[in-house]
């Protein structure tokens, strides 16, 4: 049986103690690293899904400015109503006024679509900045991936998500608000087709990233009327909320310490 390891957001900013947006608490990526080393001869593919942003991203404070010329603090919720009423405006002082107006319009539209699916827009610390330390794969995990690559004579796969400044990718497969006019926000069929080559896909990541990814995967299975998609995935998690969701949908689960590939 062909087996693949799908690692989501296992990056310094989410996993390292000095990361700007640390999300991994009980699930230490060092254990995943050890598991890759232990079972590397049994692993036929590795996919790294990387959250990827530029500084001027809609989720970051320096994208916005308020009436008084201040950037909003991390954790502030910005609503469609506030953006439309210009309590918060897109900050880009050196572009033509008409271009800035269009960016403001896009931001308002995004917030409206986000709220329509019951989600709030929360300002986050700048994180996973493309090309920076925080964007890099957590050190021990990447070293294990490289060792696997050398032994197996094949490359790992990398998927970037979140690079468009008017999108947020909480899950691995598509943006929180897919926009047909922005192809990179739509369902990533390429990675799904790649994963179809494997009999078992072992999936790991921070709780939030993992939950959004599982929900997206479940929706794909329902849309395609293909319940066998769910049968092929094994969720690696110690979190009780994740395990409860998996039990409801019938995903197989394993804890980190019990993982065998």
C-alpha positions in Angstrom: 0.0 0.0 0.0 1.3 3.5 -0.9 1.4 5.9 2.0 1.7 9.7 2.1 2.4 12.1 4.9 0.5 15.5 4.6 1.9 18.1 6.9 0.0 21.4 7.2 1.5 24.6 8.6 4.4 22.9 10.4 6.3 26.1 10.2 8.4 28.2 12.7 5.8 30.9 13.3 3.2 28.2 14.3 5.4 25.7 16.0 8.6 27.2 17.3 8.7 28.7 20.8 9.7 32.1 19.3 7.1 31.9 16.5 4.9 35.0 16.1 1.6 33.0 16.0 2.4 29.8 17.9 -0.4 27.3 17.6 1.1 23.9 18.5 1.0 23.3 22.2 0.7 19.6 23.1 1.5 18.4 19.6 5.2 18.9 19.3 6.5 18.7 15.8 9.7 17.0 17.1 7.6 13.9 17.6 6.5 14.0 14.0 10.2 14.4 13.0 11.0 11.2 15.0 8.2 9.3 13.4 9.4 10.3 9.9 12.8 9.0 10.8 11.4 5.8 12.2 9.0 5.0 9.3 10.8 6.7 6.4 11.2 3.4 4.5 7.4 3.0 4.6 6.5 6.5 3.4 6.0 6.9 -0.4 5.3 10.7 -0.5 5.5 13.8 1.7 3.5 17.0 1.1 4.3 20.2 3.0 1.5 22.7 2.9 2.9 26.1 3.9 0.9 29.1 5.0 2.4 32.0 3.0 1.9 35.7 3.3 3.4 39.0 2.3 3.5 41.8 4.9 0.6 43.7 3.3 -1.9 40.9 3.9 -5.6 41.5 4.9 -5.1 39.5 8.1 -2.2 41.7 9.3 -2.5 45.0 11.1 -0.3 47.0 8.7 -2.8 46.4 5.9 -5.4 48.6 7.8 -5.5 52.0 9.3 -8.2 53.8 11.4 -9.5 57.3 11.5 -6.6 58.5 13.6 -4.0 57.0 11.4 -3.2 54.0 13.7 -2.9 50.4 12.6 -5.3 48.1 14.5 -4.0 45.9 17.3 -3.6 42.1 17.0 -6.9 40.4 18.0 -9.1 43.3 16.8 -12.2 42.2 14.9 -12.9 44.2 11.7 -16.4 43.9 10.4 -17.8 44.6 6.9 -19.8 47.5 8.3 -16.6 49.1 9.8 -14.7 48.7 6.6 -17.5 50.0 4.5 -18.0 53.0 6.8 -14.3 53.7 6.6 -13.6 53.2 10.3 -10.9 51.0 9.0 -9.4 51.7 5.6 -6.8 49.9 3.4 -3.4 51.4 4.0 -1.4 52.0 0.9 -0.5 55.8 0.7 1.6 55.7 -2.4 -0.8 54.2 -4.9 -3.3 56.2 -7.1 -6.6 57.0 -5.4 -8.7 55.0 -7.8 -6.5 51.9 -7.2 -6.9 52.4 -3.4 -10.6 52.7 -3.8 -10.7 49.4 -5.7 -8.6 47.7 -2.9 -11.0 49.0 -0.3 -14.0 47.7 -2.3 -12.3 44.3 -2.5 -11.6 44.2 1.2 -15.3 45.1 2.0 -16.5 42.4 -0.4 -14.2 39.9 1.3 -15.4 40.7 4.8 -19.0 40.5 3.6 -18.4 37.0 2.1 -16.6 35.9 5.3 -19.4 37.1 7.5 -22.0 35.3 5.3 -20.4 32.0 6.3 -20.5 32.9 10.0 -16.8 33.9 10.4 -15.2 37.0 11.8 -12.2 38.8 10.5 -9.6 38.8 13.3 -6.3 40.7 13.0 -3.4 38.3 13.5 0.3 39.0 14.1 2.3 39.1 10.9 3.1 35.5 10.4 4.7 33.1 7.8 6.1 36.0 5.8 7.2 34.6 2.5 10.9 34.0 2.4 11.4 34.7 6.2 12.4 32.6 9.1 8.8 32.2 10.3 7.7 30.8 6.9 10.3 28.1 7.0 9.4 24.5 7.9 10.2 23.7 11.6 13.9 22.6 11.7 13.8 19.0 12.9 10.8 18.2 10.6 12.6 19.6 7.6 15.8 17.7 8.4 13.8 14.5 8.6 12.1 15.2 5.3 15.5 15.7 3.7 16.8 12.4 5.1 13.6 10.7 3.8 14.3 12.3 0.4 17.9 11.1 0.3 16.9 7.5 1.2 14.0 7.2 -1.1 15.5 9.1 -4.0 12.5 11.4 -4.5 11.5 14.9 -3.7 8.8 16.1 -1.3 6.0 18.3 -2.6 5.4 21.9 -1.5 2.0 23.6 -1.6 1.8 27.4 -0.8 -1.5 28.8 0.5 -2.4 32.4 1.4 -0.2 34.5 -0.9 -3.0 36.6 -2.3 -3.5 39.6 0.0 -7.3 39.4 -0.1 -7.6 35.8 1.1 -7.1 33.7 4.1 -6.3 30.0 3.9 -7.1 28.3 7.2 -7.3 24.8 5.6 -5.0 23.1 3.1 -7.2 22.9 0.0 -8.9 26.2 -0.5 -9.3 29.7 0.9 -11.9 30.5 3.5 -13.7 32.5 0.8 -13.0 31.0 -2.6 -13.1 33.7 -5.3 -13.5 32.6 -9.0 -11.7 35.7 -10.0 -8.6 34.7 -7.9 -7.6 31.2 -9.1 -5.3 30.6 -6.1 -8.2 30.9 -3.7 -10.2 28.1 -5.4 -10.1 24.4 -4.6 -6.6 23.1 -5.2 -7.4 20.2 -7.4 -3.8 19.5 -8.2 -2.9 18.5 -4.7 -6.1 16.4 -4.3 -5.3 14.6 -7.5 -1.7 13.9 -6.2 -3.1 12.6 -2.9 -5.4 10.3 -4.9 -2.3 8.3 -5.8 -2.0 6.9 -2.3 -3.9 4.3 -0.4 -3.4 6.0 2.9 -2.7 9.7 3.7 -1.6 10.6 7.2 -2.4 14.2 8.0 -1.0 16.4 10.7 -1.0 20.0 11.6 -2.0 22.6 14.3 -5.5 22.1 15.6 -7.1 25.0 13.7 -5.4 24.2 10.4 -6.3 20.5 10.8 -9.9 21.1 11.6 -10.4 23.4 8.6 -8.7 21.0 6.3 -10.8 18.1 7.5 -14.0 20.1 6.9 -12.8 20.9 3.4 -12.0 17.3 2.7 -15.4 16.2 4.0 -17.2 18.7 1.8 -15.2 17.4 -1.2 -16.2 13.9 -0.4 -19.8 14.9 -0.2 -19.7 17.0 -3.4 -18.0 14.3 -5.4 -20.2 11.5 -3.8 -16.9 9.8 -3.0 -16.9 8.5 0.6 -13.8 6.5 -0.1 -11.9 9.8 0.2 -12.5 9.8 3.9 -11.6 6.1 4.2 -8.1 6.9 2.9 -7.2 9.5 5.5 -5.6 8.9 8.9 -5.7 12.0 11.2 -2.8 12.4 13.6 -3.9 14.3 16.7 -4.0 14.3 20.5 -6.7 17.0 20.6 -10.1 15.9 21.9 -12.1 18.3 19.6 -10.3 16.9 16.5 -10.9 13.3 17.6 -14.6 14.1 18.3 -15.1 15.5 14.8 -13.2 12.6 13.2 -15.4 10.1 15.1 -18.5 11.8 13.8 -17.4 11.8 10.2 -15.6 8.4 10.5 -12.1 9.5 9.8 -9.5 7.1 11.3 -7.3 8.7 14.0 -4.1 8.0 15.9 -2.3 9.9 18.5 1.2 11.1 17.9 2.8 8.6 20.2 0.8 5.7 18.8 1.5 6.6 15.1 2.7 3.8 12.9 3.1 4.2 9.2 
